[in-house]
Amino acid sequence: MHKIITDRLSPPPKGEGSRFKGELRKTNVKINKANHIPPDFNIVPDYYEELLEFINKPHTSQYQLLMIAIFHHRMSWIHPFDNGNGRIVRLLTYAMLIKTGFKVKKGRIINPSSVFYGNREKYYEMLSIADKLDDNSLLEWSEYFLSGLRNEIKKIDSLLEYEYVKNRILLPTVKRVFNVGKIDKIERDILKYIVSKKKMSMKAKELTKMGIKKSLNKSRTIKRMRDKKILIPIKKNGRIYTINFRSSYLLRWVIEVLNENGFVSEFLNIKQI
C-alpha cells in the first residue's frame, strides 16, 4: 500500500513520495510542527511487528473500535515510513472500520479524514496527549477518537433521512440559487416541487400545478431548464424529470450548504470550489 501511494512522487523533503517505497524507514525522521520524536529507525521493525500482532489478535466486538483507536495513535507514534505515514494510517483505519462491520455498499461511508481533519489542530493536540503513553492519556485519545466516529456516523445517517436532506440541504440550496439570480421564480417553484416529493421526480403535465397550463409553455419551460442542465430526464426520451444537482448552477450551492451543516472538512477549501 505504501509503495502504491508514493509511486511516481518526488521523495522528501520537497515531494510527497518516499526514498524507501514499500519499506520501513532506514533513517530517523522528524514530524513538522510536532513535539513527538519518532523512535530510532533501528527499533521500528520491532515496534511495527508488535503493532501488527496486537491488531491481528481476536478482539471481542465491544473492544474492536477501541483497538482501532489505539492502533491509529500507535501507528502515528511509530511513524514507520520516511513519508506518507498520515495517508497510510488513515487508509488502514478505514480498512479496519470496514472489516469490523461498516458496510460501504449499504450507504454508510466513514471517512477518517472527515472525522479527524475537520479540526486539524484538535487532532494533533489529542495525538500529542496520547504520546505520553500512560493509561489516562490513551483513554483521553480513545474517547476523542470514538466520539469523532459517533458524530460522523450521526451526520452520515442524517443524509439517509429524506426530511433532513429536504429541509436542511436541498430546499436551502434552491433558495440560495434563486436569491443569487441563477434561476427565476417559476424555475425555483418547479425545483421546490420536485424536492418536496420523495421520488424526486415530476411529469411534464404536473407543471399545471405551477400555473403553466398550455402545452407549448410547458415544453418551453422544460427546454429552458434542460438547457441550463438543472433538469434532466430520468429515462432517455422519457417525460419524467428530476433535478440535476451536478449542474454548475446548483453544485456550488449544494457544497456550500453542506459545508455550513458540517459535512465538508476544513482541509477542502470551500472558497476554491
N, C-alpha and C positions, 0 to 999 in steps of 0.2 A: 504493500500500500504506500509506504513512504517513497519507494522508487517511482511509483506512478505519479504521485503528486509533485515530485520535484524534478521529474524528467523534463529536459529541454528548457529548464530555467537556469539563469545565471547563478552561480554559487554566492554565498555571503562573502564579504559584508554588504555588497551593493545589491545582490539579487535575492530572489525568494527560493532559489534552488538549494542544492547540497553538494558538499565535496565528497560525501560518502553516501551515495544514493542507495537506499535499501539496507544500510548497515548502521549499527550503533556508532556513535561518535568516537573518534580516535583522538580528540583534543578536548581540552577544557573550554567551557563557554561561559559567557555572561548573558544575563537577561536584561534587556533595556528597561530602564525605569523600574527596576525591581531590586529589593534588598537581598532576595534569596540568591545564594551562590550554589549552583548545581554541583552535585558530588563529582569528585575526580573521575575522569573517564575510565581509569583502570578498574574501578569498582562498579561502574554502571552495569556490566553484564550480570553481576550477582544480584544487584537490586532489581534488574529487569526480569530475571528468571524468578525471583521471589514474588514479584508482582503477578506474573503470568500464572504461577502456582496458586496464588490467592484467588484470582478471578475464575480459575478453572475448577476450584473446589465446588462441590454441590452446596448451594445455599438455599435454605428454605424460603418460600415465597415472601414472607414478611421482612426478610433481610436482603432481598435481591437489589432493591433500589438503594439501600444503604451501602451495599457492596459497590455499586456503580459510582456513588458519590465519593467513596474513599478512593476508588480506582482513579477517578478524574483528577483528584488532587495529587495522588501519589505519582501518576504518570507525568503530570506537570512538574512535580518536585524533582523527579529523577532527570527529566529533560534528556531523554536517551539519544536524541539526534542532534546534529550540529545546527539544523534548521528545520522548520516545518512542524515543530512539536505541537503548537496550538491547533493546527489543522488536523494532525493525527489524533490528538486526544478528543477533539470534537467528533471526528468520524467514528472513532471506536466507541465513544459514549452513545452515539446514535445507533450503531450496530448492536450494542448491548441492550439498549432500550427495546429495540425491535425483537431481540432474542427473548426478552422477558415478557413479551406479550403486546407491545404497542403495534397493532396491525395497520401498517401504512395503507394497504389496499382497501381497507374498510373506511377510509376517510379521515382517520386521525393521524396527523403528522406532527411529530415532536421534533423541533429543530433546536438543537443545543445552542446554536449561535443566537437564536432569538431569545432563548431563556437567559443566557448569561451575558450576551453582548448588548442587551437592551440598556445596561448601565455598566460600561466597562470599568469605570473607577471602582464601583462597588464590588465587581467580580474580582479584580486584582487585590482589593483590600481583604476580601474574605480568603482568597488563596494565601495571602501573606499571614493571616491569622493562623490558618491551618499549618503553615510551615513550622510552627513551634513544635508540632508533632506530639503534643500532650493530649490526653483524652478530652478535656474540655474544649480545646481549640478545634479538634477534629469533629466533635459533636456540633460546635457552632457552625463550622463549614457545612456539615451534612444537613443541618436544619435549613441553612440558606439554600443549598442545592435542591433539597426536596421541596421546599416552599416554592422555588422557582419553577420546578416541574409542575407542581399542582396548579399554580397560577396560569402557566402556559396551557395546560390541559383544559382549564375552565374557559380560556379565551378561544381555543380551537373548537371546543364543544359548542360555544355560543354561535360560531359561524355555521353550525349544522342546524340551528334553530331558525325556522322561517321568520317568525315575528321579530327576532332580534336583528337579523340581516335586513329585513324590510325597513324597520323603523330606525335603526342606528347606522346603516350603511347605504342602502340603495336610495331611499327617499331623500336623505340629506344630499346625496350626490346629484340627483336630478334637480333639486332645488338650487344647488350651487351652480350647476351648469346653466340654469335659466338666469340666475342673478348676474352672471358674467356676460350674458348676451349671446351664448353659443347656440341656444335654441329659443324658439318663440313660445308663446303661451299654448298654442294648440299642440306643439310637439311635447312640451312639458306635461300637459294633461294626458297625452297618449302614453308617455313613459310611466307616469304615475299610475295610470290604469293598469298597465301590464304588470308593474311591480306589485300591485295590490292583489294579483291573482297568484295562487300558489304554483300554478303551472307555468307562470311567467310567459304566457303566450296570448295572442289576440288574432281573431279573424278580421279580415278587411271589413266585413259587414258591421262589426261592433263599433266602428267609427261613428255610427249613428248616435251612439250614446254621448259623443263629444260634440254633437250638433252638426256633424258632417253627413248630410243626407243624400246628396247627389253622387252617383257612381263616379262621375268624372272627377269631382272634388276629392273623393276617397282615393282614386288612383293617383292623382297629383300629389296628395299629401304623403302617401306611402312612397311614391317615387322620390320625393324630396328627401324624406328621411332615409331611404335606402342609399341615395346619392351621398348623403352625409355619413353613411355607414353606421348610423346609430340604430337602425332597424334592419334585421336580416330575416329571410325566410327560414323556417325550421327545416323544411324539405325542399329539394330542388323543384322548381316550378309549382311550389305549393302556395297556398294563400293564408297560411298561418305564420305569424311573425313573432319574433322575440327581440329583446334588446341586445345590442352588441356592445357590451361594456369594454371591449378591446378597442373600440373606436378612439381615435385621438381626441375626439370631442369629450369622451367620458372617462377614459382610462386615468388621466392625470388626477381627476377629481375623486375617483374611486380610491386611488392610492392615498390622496390627501386625507380623505375621511377615515380610511383605515389607520393612517398614521395618528390621527387625533384620538382614535379609540385604542391606541396602544398595540397595534398589530404590525408595525414596521419598526425594526430595531434601529437604533441611532446610528449604527455604522453604515446604513444605507442613507445617503444624503438625499433627503426628500426634495430639496431645492433643485437638485440636478436632474430630476425626472421630468 
